[in-house]
Amino acid sequence: MLVIEDSRAQRMMLAALLRRWGHDVVECDSALAALDVACDPSIGLIISDWMMPGLTGPDFCRRLRGMRRDGYAYVILLTSKSEEGALTEGLEAGADDFLTKPVRAPELRARLNAGARIVAMQREVMDKNRLLTDALGEIRTLYAALDQDLEEARRLQQAQMQDRFRRFGPVEVSLWLKASGPIGGDMVGCFPVNDTVIGAFGLDVSGHGVASAMIAARVSGILSAATPDQNIALTRMEDGSLRPLSPDMAAARLNKMILSEIRSDRYFTLCLGFLNLCTGRMRMVQAGHPHPLVLRADGRVETVGEGGLPIGLVREAVYSSFDVGLGSGDRMLIYSDGLTECVNAEGETLDEDGLARLVAEHADLRGPAFLGALEDGLARFAGTDTLGDDASVVVIDYVGPDRTG
């Protein structure tokens, strides 16, 4: 505690009383000298006379409040002034309380106890603020590490689609994926089965973020060409050649495996198909995924598919295959609902008709050029490059042997 009083007798009397009450007391005979002492953050209570040579009590308060110090100092001014204007001046200068001279010990002790409670609460708040600041720093460090991990995960996810454009004889396959966040739950891919058959798929895991992305990566790995013997949609014949399973059987096997291996409430939609490069016949299964869209060479737009339950939702789910024939110049899109549910500023969705118009508008483009136009069209409709949901598409162009140049 700091006592500022130019009268030696009154200062000594106050200090003796305060020490008897258990306070550690520092004495100053002038407000100017007291400013240096008041920098000590351990001093929380200050008793100062009002009228002193040099700096007055209010002057001291103003200088004190302008200082940078760690912690709050509660100031009680001792004064013989009782006018309302004088008290207002003291409060405006930064004083917290007043005592009228001559000081009565019980009143002084009560005022000091009130001030001590305020200083203690203020120190508690500062301590908690320090803890919060430290915790915030740790959280920011964790978020920075998480952002770095998410960026790495995004690169790994995109690396799974490093072959975004491939040609298989008379067929061109283009892949496009855009996550609504750092990583998403959509995935698309294609893989050769043998010299005459290729597989293509699109999947959309429920939810967003890391959990969905991990499931998407797991499933796309199962359908990968990197390890064909582990591809759940293929079977190896006695002569060593690979053949595709019927898509409905592949979906059923995938459903059983996901429910057994992945203990999660996540599920995913899937569209899987096998295209015969020679005949243009594509055998497919649709498991909750949007109906594939076919743009015919003559400009007609068709939607195909028979619906079906998502994968990982119902253990006894039954799936059925269907056939689609592609001719020279036909284009098929296997896409996720992030395209058709793209929302504009008025709250309207693009829907299947809007997507069909967008696809027909750019029918003369192929491969990456078509995908670029499709992405630009979505951005124009939404009014932003950021989509509200993960979006993906597989574009299969059956260009025919006479149009591969």
Order of alpha helices (4+ residues) and beta strands (2+ residues): beta-alpha-beta-alpha-beta-alpha-beta-alpha-beta-alpha-beta-beta-beta-beta-alpha-beta-beta-alpha-beta-beta-beta-beta-beta-beta-alpha-alpha-alpha-beta
